Amino acid sequence: MDNFPRKVILHPQKSRPDERAIAGQKGKLFVNDKLLKPLREKDDTEKKFYERWQSTDLAKFLVPYHGTEARDGVDYIVLKDLFSDYRSPAKMDVKVGLPSNPSIPNKREGVANLLGCYVHGVESSSLVYRNHVNGYEGKQCIVEHFDMIIKKFFQKMGPQPHLVKKLEELVGVLSGLKGVRFASASILFVFEENTDGKVTPSDVWFIDFERVKYTDSENPDEMVIRSIRHIIHAMRLTWEKSVFQTVYLVRHGERYDYTDMEWAPKATHPHDSPLSPVGDSQADDIADRLAIAKPYMVVSSPFQRAIKTAEPLARRLHTTICVEPGIAEFLCNKTRRRVPNFISEAVSVSPWVDTEYVPYWPELCLETWDIMCQRVRKTVRHLLKLCEGKGDLVIVSHRSTLQAVMDELSPNFNRDTKLEYGGIAMVVQDTNGELVVQSWNELNHLRHRVASPSSNPYRHIEGYYQDMDWGLYKSTSTR
């Protein structure tokens, strides 16, 4: 807790300079209503950052900057003390973006790797949490624990819609900054716990820029943007009474027949490949990433590789899988001579399949691309209606099919890449009821990333599948 009076002058020789800092930050001084932050030795990156951006649209989200000052041989940058206007400030520092030292990998299951953010510190009268740099906590905790920590803080803070709006505005500004990489920056929340008398409004700030880098990239820092959107999502889930929908789109893991060229000629269902060992691991990784989802339905394509991708998630969330042919892969009438047989028609490939689910689109046929899109879009509308007001929707399907799903959910979304094996997209209903793309082609959760396809995408078909036109398949495949 903060035991300092609001106005006090601290001297390095007599003070305990870390008393008011979160998460054990070292060397900071608090002088009246100013924060003196030591410049890193031979590195004035943060000083230059504030000088560069203090007169731009980003300045609204930054701590007011008051230049530099030297004390007892130490150089400091001088910022406003964000806590000086509060009598009993409650604080939470959430690190966002890539790790400051990429040569030291995060544990794959840790929240920093899965979501790109982690709790660096929390201080309030009843919540105290500090990141342990060399321990399990903070960046290494699992997604569920991260979710619990920040939601407890937001519950204690109470609904603050102006903070949601401010972070959404920050995302808008960051989306226009090309080539800036905010390694180890933070989102800092503060609110007044002592509500007896005048209360300083709660606020949120973008802080910590010692490790900002500038690149020639034409793209913004997508990891930081994605991290902030996750925080916004948690704030809304905590504060909004009505259930809003989140749709997760998942592309299946790596398929086995792309890795073993001898499998197809011997297979009873050569079109219905299982997952490769890497694909199995990707399915487990997806379950780790989506562990905090609250799906009313987990829906899978009838192809085995999609069902087996959905299984670890269903097991993790203690739910079942609804197998829906309406989101099966594209069955092109120019390259195929018949609708393929699925192993799931003969035997359930997973004990987690809901055998009582009645498919919306039970019969498949060979089709054009436009007809496939109609099939998928009608099915998605049906699934959204089933989930309305009840919970999230998870769709596990194929790359081409998920393109059609996105065309229904967000027709104006400009995607420059397709979903890779194990890739995840997240589409969230905003406060106006519109579906907005929060993330696209997330891959950070995967232990093994495999470019799609992992080998010659046609070699396994040539001479094996007698009901497909090999020549046309090469020229028209979108798998």
Secondary structure, DSSP 8 states (H G I E B T S, - for coil): ---S-SS-B--TTT--TTTT-STT--S-EEETTEEEEE--TT--HHHHHHHHHTTSGGGGGB--EEEEEEETTEEEEEEE-TTTT-SSEEEEEEEESS-S-TTS---TTSHHHHTSEEEEEEESSS-EEE--TTSSSGGGS-HHHHHHHHHHHHHHH---HHHHHHHHHHHHHHTT-TTEEETTEEEEEEEES--SS-----EEEEE--TTEEE-S-SS--HHHHHHHHHHHHHHHHHH-SS---EEEEEE---BGGGT-TTHHHH-SSTTS--B-HHHHHHHHHHHHHTTT--EEEEEE-SSHHHHHHHHHHHHHHT--EEE-GGG----BTTTBSS----HHHHS-S-TTB-TT---SS-----B-HHHHHHHHHHHHHHHHHHHTTT-EEEEEE-HHHHHHHHHHH-TT---SS---TT-EEEEEE-TTS-EEEEEEEE-TT-SS---SSSS-TTTTTTTT-TTB-HHHHHHH---
